[in-house]
Amino acid sequence: MRFCPEESFIPEKCTGCGTCFHVCPTGAVTISGGSLPDFEDSVCIGCGHCGVYCPENAFGLKPLEHEGIPGPEGFRRLLENRRSVRCFSDRIPSEEEIRELLSILDQCPTGRNAQGLLVVTARGEGASNRFSGPVVRLARMLRRTGLLQLAGALTGMRRVFARLAGGEDLVFRDAPVVIFFFVPGRNPTGRTDGVIAATTVMYHAVSMGLGTFWNGVAERLYPLFPSWHLAGTSGMRLTAVLCAGYPGREPFGMFPGRDYRIRFEGTEKRGGGSSC
């Protein structure tokens, strides 16, 4: 939902501190003449910052709950326990569990508060068969023409392509749940909103004891298979595909960590080891 400051504002609680004016990202709040703010609906994007940061709660929002927020160590532990899961158990998450998994989406940020996310879920025994079948048939057709063998030789994936043509689901991994994340075709921030949403769901899955893996192959193949196209997604752009379910195997080791670089632009090293 979009926040409407005009409808929520409680004038008698306002002290005229100007916080709402300073935190508004679009300049929709003005304070002129009197001490009470004015809200310009044509500019407001409904992000709710004016209400969230109001020290007097002059917009009647539910107070934040700070208990239970993990510290840096607890949050890092959550990330360390996330591993891509490609072996799923026979236990199929219930519809209620999937709804709980996706309920975190109401906390996902979107560019200019566009809120245009569409999430489509395929769930149940053989949920991925609809999508893996066409891939297997294509692989077998390419094998008959010799193109699959050539592609395998050029990419070094001869064995993988052979398993695929043999009927093994190496794209969706027989996942009991497949989640597609769409954004409007003209989304102001491109595919970023969908990637943020999928990432949030991925980590929420860890907290629920579920496993996921990012299916970049399916995302790229989606335009090529008309049978994959999902109802109600016309004009939408697929941004991410997550496969999910209960892990069939548990990890025992911790990944050693990935390489990255940090650069502080514009800092100047000074004597005594200090920097600014």
Rosetta blueprint (number, residue, H / E / L):
1 M L
2 R L
3 F L
4 C L
5 P H
6 E H
7 E H
8 S H
9 F L
10 I L
11 P H
12 E H
13 K H
14 C L
15 T L
16 G L
17 C L
18 G L
19 T H
20 C H
21 F H
22 H H
23 V H
24 C L
25 P L
26 T L
27 G L
28 A L
29 V E
30 T E
31 I L
32 S L
33 G L
34 G L
35 S L
36 L L
37 P L
38 D E
39 F E
40 E L
41 D L
42 S L
43 V L
44 C L
45 I L
46 G L
47 C L
48 G L
49 H H
50 C H
51 G H
52 V H
53 Y L
54 C L
55 P L
56 E L
57 N L
58 A L
59 F L
60 G L
61 L L
62 K L
63 P L
64 L L
65 E L
66 H L
67 E L
68 G L
69 I L
70 P L
71 G L
72 P H
73 E H
74 G H
75 F H
76 R H
77 R H
78 L H
79 L H
80 E H
81 N L
82 R L
83 R L
84 S E
85 V L
86 R L
87 C L
88 F E
89 S L
90 D L
91 R L
92 I L
93 P L
94 S L
95 E H
96 E H
97 E H
98 I H
99 R H
100 E H
101 L H
102 L H
103 S H
104 I H
105 L H
106 D H
107 Q H
108 C L
109 P L
110 T L
111 G H
112 R H
113 N H
114 A L
115 Q L
116 G L
117 L L
118 L E
119 V E
120 V E
121 T E
122 A E
123 R E
124 G L
125 E L
126 G L
127 A L
128 S L
129 N H
130 R H
131 F H
132 S H
133 G H
134 P H
135 V H
136 V H
137 R H
138 L H
139 A H
140 R H
141 M H
142 L H
143 R H
144 R H
145 T H
146 G L
147 L H
148 L H
149 Q H
150 L H
151 A H
152 G H
153 A H
154 L H
155 T H
156 G L
157 M L
158 R H
159 R H
160 V H
161 F H
162 A H
163 R H
164 L H
165 A H
166 G L
167 G L
168 E L
169 D L
170 L L
171 V L
172 F L
173 R L
174 D L
175 A L
176 P L
177 V E
178 V E
179 I E
180 F E
181 F E
182 F E
183 V E
184 P E
185 G L
186 R L
187 N L
188 P L
189 T L
190 G L
191 R L
192 T H
193 D H
194 G H
195 V H
196 I H
197 A H
198 A H
199 T H
200 T H
201 V H
202 M H
203 Y H
204 H H
205 A H
206 V H
207 S H
208 M L
209 G L
210 L L
211 G E
212 T E
213 F E
214 W E
215 N L
216 G H
217 V H
218 A H
219 E H
220 R H
221 L H
222 Y H
223 P H
224 L H
225 F L
226 P H
227 S H
228 W H
229 H L
230 L L
231 A L
232 G L
233 T L
234 S L
235 G L
236 M E
237 R E
238 L E
239 T E
240 A E
241 V E
242 L E
243 C E
244 A E
245 G E
246 Y L
247 P E
248 G L
249 R L
250 E L
251 P L
252 F L
253 G L
254 M L
255 F L
256 P L
257 G L
258 R L
259 D L
260 Y L
261 R L
262 I L
263 R L
264 F L
265 E L
266 G L
267 T L
268 E L
269 K E
270 R L
271 G H
272 G H
273 G H
274 S L
275 S E
276 C L
